């Protein structure tokens, strides 16, 4: 039985994503960034950023405010940003 809190789970997830990302080559890292950028952008709802528009909520059918609060807080606490989306 998992007795961890949502905050602890969010922190573990970010640790695992960071560990995973360092194993990728430059092209894979750019693709991974494009994949997760909309979710990271949701952690910063008050920032008017190009990445927020990347989420295209009408096309994917979810709201930019749908990110679980614990995950959004962990992303902000760690200062996670997605960079390098250019070709």
C-alpha positions, 0 to 999 in steps of 0.5 A: 500500500502506497502511503506517500502524499501527493507532494512526495509522489510529485517530487519522486516523479520529477526526480525520475524525469530528470534522471531519465532526461540526462540519458537522452541524446540532444534530439531525444531531449528536444522531443521529450521537451516538446512532449512535456512542455504543456504540462510544465507550462500548466504549473505557471498559470500566471505567466504569459509564455509561448509554451502556454499556447503550445498546450492547444487545449481545444485540440487535446480536450483538457484545460490548462488548469488540469495539472494536479496541484501537488505536481504544479507546486513541485514544478514551481518549487524546483524551478522546472522550465522547458527550454530548447524547443526550437528546431 
